[in-house]
C-alpha cells in the first residue's frame, strides 16, 4: 500500500489516459471498423472505416478509397466520425490539463489549489472522451447487428461484421474512463493528505503551550 501514494496514482492515471488517447487516435483512422466477406467471391474482403472503404484481393492487394461526401455518409458512420473527433479533442485537453496538475511539475508548483482544479478538469475531459468513444463504437455495433439480422435483407447478400478497430475502440474507451476516474481518486487522496497534515499541525500547536506550562510549574 506504500506504493499507492497520491503522486503515484496521479502519474498512473495520466499514463492510462494517454494510452487510451493514443489508441483512440489510431483507431479513428483505421479502415477496419467493418468487415465483409462474400460467399460468392471468397477472394475478396471488404473493409470500411470512418474515412475510407477498402477492398482486398490476392491479385491486387488492398485498395482504399475515401468517402466522396461528408453529408452522404451513413448515419452510423457519420455519428461515429463526429463522436470520435470529439473524443480526441476532449482527450487532448484532459491529458494536457492533468499533466500540468501533477505534483512535481514546476509550472504553478506553489499553487496547489490551481493544480487540484486542473486535475479535476482533466478528469472530466478524459471521462467525456472515454464516454464518447464508447458511445460511437456501441452505436455502430448496434446498427450493424440490426442490419445483419434484418429479415428484408436477402440471404445471398453478405452483411457487415465487427472489425478489429471496433474492439480496439472499446478498449480505448475503457482505458479513458478508468484513467479519468482515477484522476478523481488522486484528487480525493490529495485532499485527505492535506487534511491529515492540517490536523497534525493543529495538534502540534496545541501541545507546545502545554509543555511550556508544565516546565514552568516544575521549576516553581
N, C-alpha and C positions, 0 to 999 in steps of 0.2 A: 504493500500500500504506500510505501515511502516514494515509489517512483511516480505515483499519480498525484503530482503536485499541480498547482494552478498553471505554472509555466509549461509543464509537460502536456497537460490537457489542451492548452491553447495551441501549441505547435502541432500536436497530433490532429486536432480538429482542422487546422488550416491545411495540413498535408492531405487529409482525406478529402476536404472540399476542393483543393486544387486538382487532385486526381480525378474527382468527378467532373470538374470543369473541362479538363483536357479530354477526357473520354467523351463528354457531350459534344465538344467542338469537333472531334474527329468523326464521331458517329453521324453528326448532322450532314456531312458532305460525302458519306459513303453511299454508293448506289446499291446497297444490299438490304434495303428495308423490306422489299417484297421479292419473292422468287416464284418462278412458274416454269414447269417442265411439261410439255405436251406429250401425251402418249402417242400421238400420230407421228411426231418427229422427235425422237429421244436425243437426237444430236444437237438440239437447240435448247438453251437455257435462257430465260428472260429474267432480267433483274430491273427493279425500279426503286429509286430513291426519292428524296425530296427535291432534287435538282436535275437528275438525269434518268434516262431509261437506257438500259444496256441489253445487248444480246450476245451470247457466247456460242460460237460454233468451233468445231475442231479444225475446220479448214481455214477460217479467217481469224479466229481468236475472239477477243472481246471488242465490241464496238459500241460506243456510247454516244448518245445524242441528248443535248439539253432540251428541256421543255420549251416550246415556242413562246407561249404566252403565260404570264403570271395569273391573269384573270381566268384563263381556260383550264386551270388545274382542277383535278377532282377535289371535292370538299375536304376529304380526309387529308390529302396531300397538302392542300392549301393551309388547313388548320395546323398540321404538323410542322410545316415550314415556319409559320408565324410564331408558334409556341416555342420552337427550338431556338429561333433567333432571340426571343425574349429571354429564354433560359440562359443563353450565352451572355447577353448583356448584363442581366442581373447577377450572374455568377462572377463575372469580371469585377463588377462593383463590390460584391460581397467579399471576394478574396482580397481585393485591394484595401477595403475598409478594415477587415480583420487583421491584415498584415500590419498596418500602422497602429492597431490597437494592442499588439503583442507586447508583453513585458520584455525589456531588453532592446527594443527598437528606440533609437535615440531621438527620433522626431517626436516632440511633445512628451519627453520622458518624465518631466516634472508635473504633468497634468494627468493625474490618474483618472479623474472623472471623465475627461475627454477620451482617454483610452477605453474606459468602460463603455461609453456611448458608442464608440467605433466598433467594439466587439459586438454589441447588441445589434447595431445597424448591419454589420457584416453577416451576423447570424440570420437576420430577417431576409436579406437579399439571397443568401445561399439556400435557405429553405424554399424561398419562392422559386429559385432556379430549379431545384430538385422537383418541386411540385409540378411546374410547367413541363419539365421533361417527361415525368411520369404521365401527365395528362395527355401529352402529344402522342406518345407511343401506345398508351392504353386506348385512346380514341381510334387510332389507326388499326389496332388489333381488333377492336370491336367491329368496326366497319368491315374489315376483311373476313371475319367469321360470319357476319350476316350475309355478305355477298357469296361466300363459299357454299353456305347451306341454303341458298335461295332456291326455292322449287322452280322458279321460272327460268333458271339458268340451265341450258342444255347440258346433258351429261358428257357429251363429246368435248365441249368447250372446257379447257382447264381453268382452274381458279388460282388466284394469288394465295401464296402461303407465307408464313413468317420467314423473314430473312435473318441473317446473323446480326445485322445492325439493330434490329428491334430488341434482341436480348442484351446487346451492348447498351442500348438506351435505358432499358430497365435498370441495369446495373449502375449506370452513371447517375440516374435519378436517385437511386437508393444511397449511393455514396454522398451526394449533395445533401440529402435530407439528414443523414446521420452526422455529417460534418457540421452542418449548420446547427443541429440540435445540441451537439457537444460544445459549440461555442457558447450557448446559453448556460450549459453546465459549468464551463470555465468561469463565466461571469459570476455565477452563484458561489463557486468556490472562492473566488477573489473577494466577494463581499463577506463571506464567512471568515476569511483570514483577517480582513480589516477589522471586523467586529471583535475577534479574539484579541488582536493587538490593542485595540482601544480599551477593552476590559482589563488587560494586563497592565497597561499604562495607568489606568484609573486606580487599580489596586496598589500599584507601587507608590502612587502619590498619596494614597490614604495611609499606607503603612509608615511612611517617613516621619510625619509629625509624632506618631505614637512612639516610635523608637527613641526620638529625641526627648520626649516627655519622660519615658522610663529612665533614661540615663540621668536626667536632671534629678529625678526622685531618688535614685540610688546615691547620688553624690550628697544630697541633703541628708 
